[in-house]
Amino acid sequence: MPKLAADAARRPYIAGLILGVIAFSSCSKQEAPSASNERSPDSYNVRLDTTQGPVLIHVDRNWAPLGADRFYTLVKSGFFDGARFFRVIPDFVVQFGIAREPALNARWHNANLTDDPVTQTNRRGTITFATSGANTRTTQVFVNLTNNARLDGQGFAPFGVVIEGMDAIDRFYKDYGEGPPMGAGPAQSRAEAEGNAYFEREFPKLDYIKKASVEK
């Protein structure tokens, strides 16, 4: 199985169920100065108020420290507010992490993270950063809809797990399918360049995050 999948503009995707696709690898190997992370607590919860109901994620920094720090920063900064669940592949993953505004996407475009060691398996409910190769994690994450242990050896390091709301995730709209080049679903390059205007115009049924917040 190939490591990743991506659209024609080569933005990060995670490995799909379809063979023979390629991925984007960001040119920068350094974190962008304007998108630095703060250290997260050793453990914390994130609430996603979605169009299908609340989702509660528990993050354990010991699982993947750099991923936990980045997710904490993104949530606190409001990056995920309004973000669409743009890739929903039944029996595989739900992916999100393209911001509502092009300026936000541009800010984080080259904010690559060094890889965390994989200490947990990609079982159903775990949340993991998407990657397009070594040290290319930025803002996109996915929730495993099934047990995807085959991703463990490809460097996908879970940093948390859904503890409430998998039923809501299972209801997310899925009929748009994969994006280019493997399908007619949302194109990540256009989504990053146009923000939610693109999703609202061409993929209006996508579910989304109304508000993401760190819970005490």
SVG drawing of the C-alpha trace seen along z (x, -y; Angstrom):
<svg xmlns="http://www.w3.org/2000/svg" viewBox="-26 -36 40 39">
<polyline fill="none" stroke="black" stroke-width="0.4" points="0.0,0.0 1.3,-3.5 2.0,-5.8 -0.3,-8.6 -2.8,-10.2 -3.1,-13.8 -4.8,-16.0 -3.3,-17.6 -1.8,-20.4 0.0,-17.9 -1.4,-18.8 -1.1,-16.3 -3.4,-13.3 -3.1,-10.1 -2.9,-6.7 -6.1,-5.7 -7.7,-2.4 -6.9,-3.0 -3.5,-2.1 -1.2,-4.1 -1.7,-7.7 1.0,-10.2 1.4,-12.9 2.7,-16.4 5.8,-17.0 6.2,-20.5 9.4,-22.2 10.2,-23.6 11.6,-21.3 11.5,-24.0 8.6,-25.3 7.3,-28.7 8.2,-31.4 4.7,-32.9 3.1,-29.5 5.0,-28.4 3.5,-26.0 3.1,-26.3 3.6,-23.4 0.4,-21.6 -0.6,-20.2 0.4,-16.5 -3.2,-15.6 -6.2,-17.7 -9.6,-17.4 -10.9,-19.1 -14.6,-19.6 -15.6,-19.8 -19.2,-21.2 -20.1,-19.7 -23.1,-19.8 -23.9,-16.3 -23.4,-16.8 -20.5,-17.2 -17.3,-15.2 -14.9,-15.0 -11.2,-14.1 -8.7,-13.2 -5.1,-14.1 -2.2,-12.4 1.1,-14.3 3.1,-11.1 1.7,-9.5 3.1,-12.1 4.4,-15.3 4.8,-17.5 1.5,-16.5 -0.2,-17.2 1.4,-20.6 0.4,-21.5 -3.2,-20.4 -3.4,-22.4 -2.2,-25.5 -4.5,-25.1 -7.5,-24.6 -6.7,-27.6 -6.1,-29.9 -9.5,-29.1 -8.0,-27.5 -10.6,-24.6 -13.6,-26.8 -15.7,-26.4 -13.4,-23.7 -15.1,-21.1 -14.8,-17.4 -13.7,-17.3 -12.6,-13.7 -15.0,-11.1 -14.1,-7.6 -16.3,-4.9 -14.4,-2.2 -11.3,-4.2 -11.0,-7.8 -12.5,-11.2 -10.1,-14.1 -10.1,-17.8 -7.7,-20.7 -8.2,-23.1 -9.1,-26.5 -12.1,-28.6 -10.0,-31.5 -7.2,-31.4 -5.0,-33.6 -5.0,-31.1 -4.1,-28.3 -1.2,-30.4 0.1,-31.1 0.4,-27.4 1.3,-26.1 5.0,-25.5 4.8,-25.0 6.2,-21.5 6.6,-19.4 9.3,-16.9 7.9,-13.4 6.9,-11.9 7.7,-8.2 4.6,-6.0 3.7,-4.7 0.0,-3.9 -1.8,-1.9 -4.2,-3.6 -7.3,-1.9 -10.9,-3.2 -11.4,-6.5 -7.7,-7.6 -6.8,-11.0 -3.6,-11.4 -1.9,-14.0 -1.9,-13.5 1.5,-13.5 3.0,-13.3 6.3,-11.9 9.0,-12.5 8.6,-15.6 5.7,-17.1 2.8,-17.3 1.1,-20.7 -2.6,-21.2 -4.5,-18.3 -5.7,-15.4 -7.8,-12.4 -10.0,-10.2 -9.7,-6.5 -13.1,-5.0 -11.8,-1.4 -8.7,0.3 -6.0,-0.9 -2.9,0.7 -1.3,0.8 -0.7,-2.9 1.5,-2.5 4.5,-1.3 4.1,-4.3 4.8,-6.8 1.3,-8.0 1.5,-8.7 -1.8,-9.0 -1.9,-11.7 -5.4,-11.3 -8.6,-9.4 -12.3,-10.2 -13.9,-9.4 -17.4,-10.7 -19.2,-11.3 -18.0,-8.6 -21.7,-8.2 -21.7,-11.8 -18.6,-11.2 -20.2,-8.1 -23.0,-10.4 -20.8,-12.8 -21.7,-13.3 -19.7,-10.9 -21.1,-10.8 -18.6,-13.2 -15.9,-10.6 -12.2,-11.1 -10.7,-14.3 -8.7,-14.6 -7.0,-12.7 -8.8,-9.6 -12.3,-11.1 -14.6,-14.0 -14.6,-15.1 -13.1,-18.4 -9.7,-19.5 -7.4,-20.5 -5.6,-23.1 -8.7,-25.0 -10.0,-24.7 -6.8,-26.2 -6.8,-29.0 -10.5,-29.8 -11.5,-28.8 -15.0,-27.9 -16.4,-29.8 -15.2,-26.8 -16.9,-24.2 -20.1,-26.2 -20.4,-26.6 -19.4,-23.2 -19.8,-20.8 -22.5,-22.3 -23.5,-19.1 -20.2,-18.7 -20.4,-18.5 -18.2,-20.9 -16.9,-22.1 -18.9,-25.0 -16.5,-25.6 -13.4,-23.8 -12.3,-24.4 -10.0,-23.1 -11.8,-21.9 -10.5,-22.2"/>
</svg>
